[in-house]
């Protein structure tokens, strides 16, 4: 059976023509050219340049609103460095700090707010910047086991706010937050004291509870500390001290479960 002959040579010649080195080089050149044009266009888009303080500040503000923080911050830095009028420089420094807050970078925000207070202590925004430093530290408090360091730092910064700006508008809020910070620190001391108590290190436990009495007299769970001080003294065979602290626990305990335990132990100690 005879078939139609396929012109192989014709197709081979055509393939060679299509894949000729000159055509390949031309195609590569076109691709590279398009890539370069695209990169140049993108670079122009993502790198806004400084013009003047007012316009650059407004441009950076829009970039922050668009969540383009990495593009906004270099522009704001230029404003802080080049604004000879000092009208927009303080606002630019605040915006840098605020951009880190929005981006979820509290540690970087804290440093930028501190920088603002140092550079512009007389600014009307300085109390707000100092308040932000303290509040960001306060927000990092997780609990007595891990949050006590943040609580210590927050107390320091809230106290600084009151010292530097005694007429600041946050005084009522500061009082409540300082109370919480002190409570966290007291709870940390109790946490460690209770750990020693469970280990049988009763003297070490008592030392921790004594820190609570001397440094944090407004601790909200003070009856609990009194109870464990009493129990520690009981284990050390110091009955009078045990009675003293168990009586304090009895006088202040409001939580029903603790009150029952205190009543039982107090009766045993009085025998």
VMD Tcl script that draws the C-alpha trace (Angstrom):
set ca {
  {0.00 0.00 0.00}
  {1.48 3.35 -1.05}
  {1.18 6.49 1.10}
  {1.67 10.18 0.59}
  {5.25 11.25 1.20}
  {5.72 13.83 4.03}
  {8.07 16.67 3.01}
  {10.38 16.30 6.03}
  {13.13 18.42 4.55}
  {10.78 21.36 4.14}
  {9.79 21.30 7.85}
  {13.40 20.92 8.97}
  {14.40 23.98 6.99}
  {11.53 25.97 8.47}
  {12.48 24.92 12.00}
  {16.08 25.97 11.44}
  {14.89 29.34 10.21}
  {12.65 29.87 13.25}
  {15.36 28.77 15.69}
  {18.16 30.67 14.07}
  {20.62 32.34 16.50}
  {19.72 35.80 15.25}
  {16.02 35.30 16.04}
  {16.77 33.82 19.45}
  {19.03 36.76 20.37}
  {16.37 39.20 19.18}
  {13.69 37.51 21.31}
  {15.91 37.52 24.40}
  {16.67 41.17 23.83}
  {13.00 42.05 23.64}
  {12.25 40.15 26.88}
  {15.11 41.83 28.72}
  {14.05 45.21 27.41}
  {10.51 44.75 28.69}
  {11.82 43.59 32.07}
  {14.05 46.65 32.42}
  {11.22 49.00 31.48}
  {8.96 47.32 34.07}
  {11.61 47.53 36.79}
  {12.26 51.20 36.11}
  {8.54 51.95 36.21}
  {8.14 50.05 39.49}
  {11.15 51.75 41.05}
  {9.71 55.13 40.21}
  {6.40 54.08 41.76}
  {7.75 52.79 45.11}
  {10.36 55.49 45.78}
  {8.66 58.84 46.38}
  {11.14 61.70 46.54}
  {11.30 64.67 48.90}
  {10.05 67.96 47.48}
  {9.27 70.20 50.44}
  {8.19 69.63 54.04}
  {4.48 70.28 53.56}
  {3.96 68.27 50.35}
  {6.21 65.42 51.43}
  {4.44 65.14 54.78}
  {1.05 65.01 53.07}
  {2.31 62.42 50.58}
  {3.71 60.26 53.39}
  {0.41 60.53 55.28}
  {-1.45 59.17 52.24}
  {1.04 56.33 51.95}
  {0.43 55.41 55.59}
  {-3.32 55.45 54.98}
  {-2.65 53.04 52.09}
  {-0.57 50.86 54.50}
  {2.61 51.53 52.49}
  {4.67 52.05 55.62}
  {8.07 51.21 54.14}
  {7.54 53.88 51.49}
  {6.22 56.49 53.90}
  {8.88 56.30 56.60}
  {11.91 57.35 54.50}
  {9.93 60.34 53.29}
  {8.95 61.26 56.85}
  {12.57 60.92 57.93}
  {13.53 63.40 55.22}
  {10.93 65.80 56.60}
  {12.34 65.49 60.14}
  {15.85 66.17 58.82}
  {15.12 68.93 56.31}
  {12.20 70.91 57.68}
  {13.96 74.07 58.80}
  {10.67 75.64 59.89}
  {10.11 72.79 62.41}
  {6.41 72.95 61.62}
  {6.16 69.52 60.01}
  {9.21 67.82 61.54}
  {7.52 67.04 64.90}
  {4.40 65.76 63.15}
  {6.56 63.62 60.87}
  {8.30 62.07 63.89}
  {4.93 61.23 65.41}
  {3.77 59.69 62.14}
  {6.84 57.46 62.05}
  {6.00 56.17 65.53}
  {2.32 55.74 64.69}
  {3.17 53.83 61.51}
  {4.98 51.20 63.60}
  {1.93 50.91 65.87}
  {-0.29 50.31 62.84}
  {2.18 47.79 61.46}
  {2.17 45.82 64.71}
  {5.74 46.70 65.76}
  {5.30 48.07 69.32}
  {8.99 47.96 70.28}
  {9.97 50.10 67.30}
  {7.04 52.43 67.99}
  {8.18 52.87 71.59}
  {11.66 53.93 70.45}
  {10.22 56.47 68.01}
  {7.83 57.94 70.60}
  {10.74 58.22 73.06}
  {12.71 60.02 70.38}
  {9.86 62.48 69.94}
  {9.75 63.28 73.67}
  {13.51 63.80 73.72}
  {13.53 66.06 70.64}
  {10.33 68.02 71.34}
  {9.66 68.05 75.11}
  {7.88 71.39 74.81}
  {5.53 70.24 72.05}
  {1.83 70.02 72.79}
  {2.04 66.43 71.53}
  {4.79 65.42 73.98}
  {2.37 64.22 76.73}
  {0.60 62.06 74.15}
  {3.89 60.60 72.93}
  {4.98 59.76 76.49}
  {1.55 58.27 77.20}
  {1.95 56.06 74.12}
  {5.32 54.80 75.39}
  {3.77 53.76 78.71}
  {0.60 52.38 77.12}
  {2.45 50.23 74.60}
  {4.49 48.71 77.43}
  {1.30 48.24 79.45}
  {-0.31 46.41 76.52}
  {2.53 43.85 76.57}
  {1.66 42.64 80.07}
  {0.59 39.01 79.69}
  {0.47 37.72 83.26}
  {2.48 37.39 86.48}
  {4.79 34.72 85.07}
  {5.86 36.63 81.93}
  {4.42 40.14 82.11}
  {6.14 41.49 85.21}
  {9.02 43.04 83.25}
  {6.62 45.01 81.07}
  {4.72 46.05 84.19}
  {7.92 47.41 85.76}
  {8.75 49.39 82.63}
  {5.19 50.66 82.27}
  {5.21 51.97 85.87}
  {8.46 53.80 85.15}
  {7.05 55.44 82.01}
  {3.69 56.34 83.60}
  {5.57 57.94 86.51}
  {7.72 59.83 84.01}
  {4.58 61.09 82.30}
  {3.22 62.44 85.59}
  {6.56 64.01 86.48}
  {7.19 65.68 83.11}
  {3.60 66.69 82.43}
  {1.69 66.91 85.73}
  {-1.33 68.44 83.99}
  {-1.57 65.73 81.34}
  {-5.14 64.70 80.39}
  {-4.57 61.00 81.20}
  {-4.31 61.20 85.00}
  {-7.43 59.15 85.77}
  {-6.48 56.40 83.33}
  {-2.89 56.39 84.60}
  {-4.07 55.73 88.16}
  {-6.02 52.64 87.11}
  {-3.20 51.32 84.98}
  {-0.61 51.85 87.68}
  {-2.85 49.85 90.01}
  {-2.96 46.99 87.51}
  {0.81 47.11 87.02}
  {1.44 46.94 90.76}
  {-1.02 44.09 91.03}
  {0.83 42.16 88.31}
  {4.14 42.68 90.13}
  {2.59 41.58 93.42}
  {1.09 38.56 91.73}
  {4.52 37.69 90.35}
  {5.96 37.78 93.87}
  {3.14 35.55 95.06}
  {3.69 33.20 92.10}
  {7.35 32.76 93.11}
  {6.52 32.56 96.82}
  {3.94 29.86 96.20}
  {6.50 27.95 94.13}
  {8.90 27.97 97.10}
  {6.08 26.98 99.45}
  {5.25 23.92 97.36}
  {8.95 22.99 97.31}
  {9.09 23.20 101.10}
  {11.38 26.27 101.05}
  {9.27 28.11 103.59}
  {11.73 30.85 104.51}
  {12.21 31.75 100.84}
  {8.42 31.77 100.43}
  {7.98 34.14 103.39}
  {10.59 36.53 101.93}
  {8.56 36.81 98.74}
  {5.30 37.40 100.61}
  {7.03 40.10 102.70}
  {7.91 41.95 99.47}
  {4.20 42.11 98.70}
  {3.37 43.61 102.11}
  {6.08 46.28 101.88}
  {5.94 47.25 98.19}
  {2.37 46.48 97.10}
  {0.02 47.13 100.05}
  {-2.91 47.58 97.65}
  {-2.54 44.05 96.23}
  {-6.05 42.81 95.50}
  {-5.38 39.21 96.64}
  {-3.67 40.10 99.92}
  {-5.69 37.54 101.98}
  {-4.16 34.79 99.86}
  {-0.66 36.04 100.66}
  {-1.50 36.22 104.38}
  {-2.77 32.65 104.31}
  {0.39 31.23 102.73}
  {2.60 33.26 105.07}
  {0.70 31.72 107.96}
  {1.03 28.23 106.54}
  {4.77 28.76 105.97}
  {5.25 29.84 109.58}
  {3.18 26.87 110.71}
  {5.54 24.51 108.86}
  {8.49 26.29 110.50}
  {6.86 25.69 113.93}
  {6.50 29.45 114.56}
  {3.00 29.35 115.98}
  {2.69 32.99 117.03}
  {3.64 34.24 113.58}
  {1.34 31.69 112.01}
  {-1.54 32.91 114.20}
  {-0.77 36.56 113.37}
  {-0.98 36.07 109.62}
  {-3.88 33.62 109.73}
  {-5.85 36.21 111.71}
  {-5.05 38.82 109.05}
  {-6.27 36.38 106.42}
  {-9.45 35.81 108.42}
  {-10.10 39.54 108.75}
  {-9.73 40.22 105.02}
  {-10.76 37.04 103.17}
  {-13.92 37.50 101.10}
  {-13.66 34.63 98.66}
  {-15.72 31.75 100.09}
  {-13.32 28.89 99.39}
  {-10.34 30.68 100.92}
  {-12.42 31.88 103.88}
  {-13.35 28.28 104.76}
  {-9.70 27.15 104.63}
  {-8.64 30.09 106.79}
  {-11.34 29.43 109.38}
  {-10.33 25.78 109.66}
  {-6.62 26.53 110.04}
  {-7.27 29.33 112.53}
  {-9.23 26.97 114.77}
  {-6.40 24.42 114.62}
  {-3.79 27.06 115.48}
  {-5.78 28.30 118.49}
  {-5.93 24.88 120.14}
}
mol new
graphics top color blue
foreach p $ca { graphics top sphere $p radius 0.5 }
foreach p [lrange $ca 0 end-1] q [lrange $ca 1 end] { graphics top cylinder $p $q radius 0.2 }
display resetview
